[in-house]
Amino acid sequence: MQFSENSRVWIYQADRQLSEGETRRIQTQLDAFTTNWTAHNNALKAMAEVRYNRFLILIVDESQAGASGCSIDKSVRVMKDIEQEFNINLFDRFNLAYRAGEEILSASRAQFEELIKQQNINAQTTVFNNTIQTLADLHTKWEVPFKDSWHQQLFGSLLNG
């Protein structure tokens, strides 16, 4: 199924790495949800992906039907149900993910600041910008070096400190 690069994207980040079994079960639940996801009784052209055993990504191609407030609320309810079932937190915006070699780790804001001060995170460290809103941005602006992300504005002063 082809999706427009302008498709809307929502990224939910788990506060821990999911096991392979958890990832498969969550993917099955998300597939069932996106298959039946509607906005004002119009089927949404939607898909979901669990990426890197940590990120739950919803994509809606609004060229057919747009996601409404009610349909977005439905997706949030699904994510809250997944949180409960798998004992994870998907709504902590200051749970920050970054790459350490091949591994993807996350840290609280305070831990992230400490990692920068210890130079475990630097200007070249890949971070994840979960605030992106389109499929095009998912491909080009989601995984970026710290220096090119919003993290730079918030934490950049710590790099030189």
C-alpha positions in Angstrom: 0.0 0.0 0.0 1.4 3.4 -1.0 1.2 6.3 1.3 1.6 10.0 0.5 4.7 11.6 1.9 2.2 14.1 3.4 0.6 11.4 5.5 0.2 12.3 9.2 2.4 10.4 11.6 2.2 9.9 15.4 5.1 8.4 17.3 4.7 6.8 20.7 8.0 5.8 22.4 8.1 3.1 25.0 10.1 3.8 28.1 11.9 0.5 27.7 12.9 -1.9 24.9 10.1 -4.4 24.1 10.8 -8.1 23.7 10.3 -9.7 20.3 7.2 -11.4 21.7 5.8 -8.1 23.0 6.6 -6.4 19.7 4.7 -9.1 17.7 1.7 -8.9 20.0 1.6 -5.1 19.8 2.0 -5.1 16.0 -1.0 -7.5 15.8 -3.1 -5.2 18.0 -2.1 -2.1 16.0 -2.8 -3.9 12.7 -6.3 -4.8 13.9 -6.9 -1.2 15.0 -5.6 0.5 11.8 -7.6 -2.0 9.6 -10.9 -0.8 11.4 -9.9 2.8 12.2 -12.5 5.3 11.0 -13.2 9.0 11.1 -16.9 9.9 11.0 -17.7 6.4 9.6 -15.1 6.8 6.8 -12.4 4.2 6.8 -9.0 5.7 7.2 -6.1 4.7 5.0 -3.9 3.8 8.0 -1.0 1.6 9.0 1.1 1.0 12.1 4.6 -0.1 12.7 6.6 -1.0 15.8 10.1 0.1 15.0 13.3 -0.9 16.8 11.2 -2.7 19.5 10.5 0.7 21.1 8.6 3.1 18.8 4.9 2.6 18.0 4.2 4.6 14.8 0.7 5.3 13.4 0.4 6.7 9.8 -2.7 8.0 8.2 -2.9 9.0 4.5 -5.4 11.9 4.7 -5.8 12.1 0.9 -8.9 9.8 1.3 -10.3 10.8 4.7 -8.8 13.0 7.4 -8.2 11.9 10.9 -10.7 13.7 13.1 -10.6 14.6 16.8 -12.7 11.5 17.6 -10.5 9.2 15.5 -7.4 10.5 17.2 -9.0 10.0 20.6 -9.6 6.3 19.5 -5.9 5.9 18.7 -4.9 7.4 22.1 -7.3 5.0 23.9 -5.6 2.1 22.0 -2.2 3.3 23.1 -3.3 3.7 26.7 -4.7 0.1 26.6 -1.3 -1.1 25.3 0.5 0.9 28.0 -1.6 -1.0 30.6 -1.3 -4.4 29.1 2.5 -4.2 28.6 3.3 -2.1 31.7 5.1 0.6 29.6 4.8 4.4 29.4 4.1 5.8 25.9 3.2 9.3 26.9 6.3 10.7 28.7 7.5 13.4 26.3 10.7 13.7 28.3 11.7 10.1 27.9 14.4 10.8 25.3 15.7 8.2 23.0 19.2 8.1 21.4 21.6 5.7 19.8 24.6 4.3 21.6 26.3 2.3 18.9 23.7 -0.1 17.5 21.6 0.1 20.7 18.7 2.4 21.2 18.4 3.7 24.7 16.2 6.1 26.5 16.7 8.4 29.5 14.7 10.8 31.5 15.4 14.5 31.0 17.7 14.6 34.1 19.5 11.5 33.0 19.9 12.8 29.5 21.4 16.1 30.8 23.9 14.0 32.9 24.8 11.9 29.8 25.6 15.1 27.9 27.7 16.5 30.8 29.6 13.1 30.9 30.1 13.4 27.1 28.2 10.1 26.6 25.9 12.1 24.3 27.5 14.7 22.0 26.7 16.8 18.9 27.0 13.7 16.6 24.8 11.3 18.8 21.7 10.2 16.9 18.6 11.3 18.7 14.9 10.6 17.8 12.6 13.5 17.0 9.2 12.1 18.0 7.5 15.4 17.3 7.6 15.0 13.5 4.2 15.0 11.9 4.5 13.7 8.3 5.8 10.5 6.6 8.4 12.6 4.7 9.7 13.8 8.0 9.8 10.3 9.4 12.1 9.4 6.5 14.4 12.4 6.8 14.0 14.2 10.2 13.2 11.5 12.8 16.7 10.0 13.4 19.1 12.9 13.3 22.3 14.0 14.9 21.8 15.9 18.2 23.2 19.1 16.6 20.4 19.1 14.0 17.5 18.4 16.4 15.3 20.2 18.8 17.5 18.7 21.5 20.2 21.2 20.6 18.0 24.1 21.5 17.1 22.7 24.8 20.3 21.0 25.9 23.0 22.5 23.6 24.5 24.7 26.2 25.5 21.6 28.2 27.7 20.4 25.3 30.2 23.1 25.9 29.9 23.2 29.7 
